[in-house]
C-alpha cells in the first residue's frame, strides 16, 4: 500500500509539473490590475503566478482561521468555567466554617 501511495503521489506531482511547464508563458504573463478604494486608488502589473499564489495563501489563512475559531472558543469557555469553579470552591470552603471561631473549635 505504501508503494502504491508513493507511485500515485509521484504521478500526481509529475502531472502538475507538466501542466505548469506547458503553461509557463501564461503564468509569467503580466496582468494589469487596479485597486479602487474610497480614499486612494492604485494600479500596476503583476504576474499571474504571483496572483495565484497570493490568492491561495489568503484562502489558506482564511480557512485556518475558520477551522480554529471553534477551538479557540472552546478553550476560552473552558478557561472561564475553570476560573468560576475555582472561585466557587473557595467561597464554599469559607462558608462551612464559623467566622469567629478557630478551625479546631468549628470541627467539634
DRENVOGU-849910 format. One record per residue: residue number from 0; residue in one letter; x, y, z of N, C-alpha, C in turn. Coordinates in pm, 1 decimal, m for minus. Layout:
! residues N
NUM A X Y Z X Y Z X Y Z
...
END
This chain:
! residues 108
0 X 82.7 m119.5 0.0 0.0 0.0 0.0 87.3 126.2 0.0
1 X 198.2 120.4 76.5 288.7 235.7 79.2 344.5 264.8 m58.9
2 X 384.0 160.0 m127.5 441.6 175.7 m260.5 338.1 234.2 m356.9
3 X 215.4 190.0 m346.1 108.3 243.3 m430.6 88.0 392.8 m405.7
4 X 87.5 433.7 m277.5 71.9 575.6 m244.7 189.0 657.4 m297.0
5 X 308.4 603.3 m286.7 427.3 672.9 m334.2 422.2 691.3 m485.2
6 X 388.2 586.4 m556.7 381.1 595.0 m703.0 269.2 689.8 m745.4
7 X 154.5 681.1 m680.8 42.6 769.3 m714.8 78.0 915.4 m686.0
8 X 140.8 940.0 m573.2 181.7 1076.5 m539.3 282.2 1132.6 m638.4
9 X 376.6 1050.1 m678.5 475.2 1093.5 m778.1 408.9 1122.7 m912.9
10 X 313.0 1039.7 m952.5 241.5 1064.2 m1078.7 162.8 1194.8 m1074.5
11 X 98.1 1222.4 m962.4 22.5 1347.7 m949.1 117.1 1466.8 m957.0
12 X 230.7 1459.0 m886.5 328.9 1567.8 m892.8 385.0 1584.8 m1033.4
13 X 405.8 1474.9 m1103.5 455.0 1481.6 m1240.6 353.0 1549.2 m1332.6
14 X 226.9 1517.0 m1315.9 122.1 1579.3 m1397.8 112.7 1728.4 m1368.3
15 X 122.4 1766.9 m1240.3 119.0 1909.4 m1204.1 238.4 1982.4 m1264.5
16 X 357.7 1922.6 m1254.0 477.9 1984.7 m1310.3 466.0 1998.5 m1462.0
17 X 412.9 1898.5 m1528.5 393.8 1903.9 m1673.2 295.4 2014.1 m1711.6
18 X 187.7 2027.5 m1636.3 89.5 2133.7 m1662.3 154.1 2271.3 m1647.2
19 X 232.8 2289.4 m1543.0 298.6 2419.4 m1521.5 398.8 2445.8 m1633.5
20 X 475.8 2345.4 m1672.6 575.6 2362.9 m1778.4 509.4 2401.5 m1911.0
21 X 399.1 2336.4 m1943.6 332.3 2366.0 m2070.7 266.7 2502.9 m2071.5
22 X 227.9 2552.9 m1954.3 160.0 2681.6 m1946.8 247.8 2790.6 m1885.3
23 X 379.4 2773.6 m1894.0 471.3 2868.6 m1832.9 455.9 3009.1 m1891.0
24 X 432.2 3018.5 m2019.4 416.1 3150.3 m2081.6 293.6 3222.4 m2026.5
25 X 186.3 3149.3 m2004.0 65.0 3211.8 m1949.9 85.2 3252.3 m1803.9
26 X 158.2 3170.6 m1726.5 178.9 3201.3 m1585.1 270.8 3321.2 m1564.0
27 X 365.2 3342.1 m1654.0 458.0 3453.7 m1637.7 408.4 3581.2 m1703.7
28 X 298.2 3574.8 m1776.3 243.8 3694.0 m1840.8 198.1 3794.3 m1734.8
29 X 224.0 3920.9 m1762.1 185.1 4025.7 m1667.9 38.8 4063.2 m1687.5
30 X m30.8 4077.1 m1577.7 m171.6 4115.3 m1579.6 m185.0 4253.1 m1515.6
31 X m258.8 4339.4 m1579.6 m282.0 4472.1 m1522.2 m393.2 4462.3 m1418.9
32 X m379.1 4541.3 m1313.1 m483.1 4544.9 m1211.4 m497.6 4686.9 m1160.4
33 X m611.9 4712.9 m1103.7 m639.0 4844.0 m1045.7 m720.6 4824.1 m918.9
34 X m670.4 4876.0 m808.4 m741.2 4871.9 m681.2 m805.3 5007.3 m657.4
35 X m934.1 5007.0 m635.9 m1005.8 5131.3 m608.1 m1057.6 5130.5 m465.9
36 X m1002.6 5218.6 m385.5 m1053.3 5240.9 m251.1 m1125.2 5375.3 m251.8
37 X m1198.2 5405.6 m147.4 m1268.1 5533.1 m140.8 m1170.5 5649.4 m129.4
38 X m1057.5 5626.3 m66.0 m963.1 5735.0 m41.6 m840.9 5730.7 m133.0
39 X m817.4 5620.7 m200.5 m698.6 5607.9 m285.2 m719.6 5496.7 m387.2
40 X m655.6 5511.0 m501.8 m659.0 5403.0 m599.7 m515.3 5370.6 m639.4
41 X m494.9 5246.3 m674.9 m361.7 5200.1 m710.6 m373.5 5108.7 m831.2
42 X m273.0 5113.1 m916.6 m274.1 5024.9 m1032.3 m132.1 4976.4 m1057.9
43 X m120.6 4869.8 m1134.0 10.2 4814.7 m1164.4 m2.9 4688.0 m1245.2
44 X 107.5 4616.0 m1253.3 108.9 4489.2 m1325.3 164.8 4382.6 m1232.1
45 X 108.7 4264.5 m1243.3 152.3 4152.6 m1160.3 147.6 4025.2 m1244.4
46 X 242.3 3936.6 m1220.9 245.9 3809.7 m1293.5 132.4 3720.2 m1244.3
47 X 81.4 3638.5 m1333.1 m31.5 3552.7 m1299.9 4.3 3452.2 m1190.5
48 X 127.3 3398.4 m1192.3 164.8 3302.0 m1088.9 168.1 3368.2 m951.2
49 X 209.5 3495.0 m943.9 210.0 3566.0 m815.5 67.3 3589.2 m767.4
50 X m20.9 3620.4 m859.2 m161.3 3640.1 m824.8 m224.4 3510.8 m774.7
51 X m192.7 3399.8 m840.2 m244.5 3269.8 m796.3 m189.6 3230.6 m659.3
52 X m60.0 3251.8 m637.1 m0.9 3220.7 m507.3 m58.3 3308.6 m396.6
53 X m78.1 3435.7 m427.0 m135.0 3528.0 m328.8 m277.6 3487.6 m291.5
54 X m357.8 3454.5 m390.5 m495.9 3414.4 m361.0 m500.0 3281.1 m286.0
55 X m410.1 3188.7 m318.1 m404.3 3060.9 m246.1 m362.7 3082.2 m100.7
56 X m267.0 3172.0 m77.1 m221.9 3199.7 58.9 m332.6 3264.3 141.9
57 X m403.8 3358.8 82.6 m515.2 3423.3 154.3 m624.6 3321.1 184.1
58 X m656.2 3236.7 89.2 m756.2 3132.4 111.5 m714.4 3035.6 220.1
59 X m586.0 3000.7 223.0 m534.7 2910.7 326.6 m547.7 2974.6 464.5
60 X m510.4 3101.8 476.1 m519.8 3170.7 605.2 m664.4 3183.8 652.2
61 X m754.0 3216.3 562.3 m895.6 3226.3 598.7 m948.0 3089.6 642.7
62 X m909.2 2985.1 573.0 m950.6 2850.1 610.8 m899.3 2810.8 748.3
63 X m774.2 2843.4 777.9 m717.5 2813.4 909.8 m793.9 2888.5 1018.1
64 X m824.2 3015.8 994.3 m899.0 3093.9 1093.7 m1038.7 3037.7 1116.1
65 X m1104.0 2994.4 1010.3 m1238.1 2937.1 1023.5 m1233.3 2805.9 1101.2
66 X m1131.3 2725.7 1077.7 m1118.7 2597.9 1147.7 m1083.6 2619.8 1294.7
67 X m998.9 2718.0 1323.7 m953.8 2740.6 1461.1 m1054.1 2816.6 1547.4
68 X m1151.4 2883.6 1488.3 m1246.6 2963.0 1566.5 m1321.9 2879.0 1669.9
69 X m1379.1 2764.4 1635.6 m1445.7 2684.7 1738.9 m1349.1 2634.1 1846.7
70 X m1228.0 2599.2 1806.1 m1128.7 2550.6 1901.9 m1092.8 2658.8 2003.0
71 X m1069.1 2781.1 1954.9 m1034.0 2890.0 2046.1 m1152.3 2928.0 2134.5
72 X m1272.4 2921.3 2081.4 m1391.5 2949.4 2161.6 m1409.1 2846.5 2271.9
73 X m1381.4 2720.9 2242.5 m1393.3 2614.5 2342.8 m1287.8 2632.3 2451.5
74 X m1167.4 2672.5 2414.4 m1062.4 2695.5 2514.5 m1099.9 2810.2 2606.9
75 X m1155.2 2918.5 2551.9 m1195.4 3032.5 2634.6 m1308.2 2992.5 2728.4
76 X m1404.5 2916.4 2679.7 m1515.5 2872.6 2764.7 m1466.0 2781.6 2876.0
77 X m1373.5 2691.6 2845.3 m1316.3 2604.1 2946.5 m1239.0 2683.5 3050.7
78 X m1166.2 2785.3 3006.6 m1091.7 2870.1 3099.7 m1186.8 2944.4 3192.8
79 X m1294.6 2998.9 3137.6 m1392.9 3069.2 3221.3 m1457.5 2973.7 3320.7
80 X m1490.0 2853.4 3275.2 m1553.1 2754.3 3362.2 m1458.5 2713.0 3475.0
81 X m1332.4 2695.4 3443.5 m1233.6 2657.1 3544.5 m1216.9 2768.3 3648.1
82 X m1212.0 2892.9 3601.8 m1199.9 3005.8 3694.9 m1323.8 3016.1 3783.0
83 X m1441.2 2997.3 3725.4 m1565.5 3006.1 3802.8 m1572.5 2892.2 3904.6
84 X m1531.2 2773.5 3866.0 m1533.1 2659.6 3956.9 m1433.9 2680.8 4070.7
85 X m1316.4 2737.0 4040.8 m1217.3 2764.8 4143.4 m1265.7 2870.6 4240.5
86 X m1332.4 2973.7 4191.9 m1384.5 3079.4 4278.2 m1499.4 3027.5 4363.7
87 X m1585.2 2942.1 4310.4 m1697.8 2890.6 4387.7 m1651.1 2792.5 4494.6
88 X m1545.1 2715.7 4470.0 m1495.5 2622.6 4571.7 m1430.9 2698.0 4686.9
89 X m1369.4 2812.5 4660.3 m1312.6 2893.7 4767.8 m1422.9 2951.8 4855.0
90 X m1530.6 2995.7 4793.0 m1642.9 3052.2 4868.3 m1709.6 2944.4 4951.6
91 X m1727.6 2823.3 4898.8 m1789.8 2713.5 4973.1 m1703.7 2672.3 5091.5
92 X m1573.5 2673.5 5077.2 m1483.9 2636.0 5185.5 m1492.8 2732.2 5302.0
93 X m1511.4 2859.6 5278.2 m1521.4 2958.7 5384.8 m1658.6 2957.6 5449.6
94 X m1764.4 2926.9 5376.7 m1899.1 2933.5 5432.2 m1927.1 2819.0 5529.4
95 X m1854.2 2708.7 5521.9 m1875.4 2594.3 5609.6 m1818.9 2615.8 5749.2
96 X m1727.5 2709.8 5769.9 m1665.3 2733.2 5899.7 m1734.9 2848.4 5971.3
97 X m1726.3 2846.7 6105.2 m1776.4 2959.7 6183.3 m1679.1 3075.4 6164.4
98 X m1732.8 3193.6 6147.0 m1646.8 3308.0 6117.6 m1563.5 3348.5 6237.7
99 X m1618.4 3345.2 6360.3 m1546.2 3392.2 6476.8 m1465.7 3285.3 6545.9
100 X m1494.8 3159.1 6524.8 m1430.1 3050.1 6597.2 m1308.7 3000.6 6520.3
101 X m1206.3 2950.1 6589.8 m1093.3 2889.5 6523.0 m1134.9 2761.5 6453.3
102 X m1051.3 2712.3 6365.8 m1083.7 2592.5 6286.5 m1100.4 2470.2 6374.5
103 X m1023.7 2458.2 6483.6 m1035.3 2341.7 6570.7 m1166.9 2343.9 6646.4
104 X m1218.5 2462.7 6682.7 m1347.1 2473.1 6750.8 m1461.8 2445.4 6655.9
105 X m1446.4 2480.9 6529.9 m1552.8 2459.5 6431.9 m1565.2 2311.8 6398.0
106 X m1458.2 2236.0 6411.5 m1461.0 2094.3 6380.9 m1535.1 2014.1 6486.5
107 X m1547.0 2065.1 6613.0 m1614.1 1993.0 6721.0 m1759.4 1997.2 6703.1
END
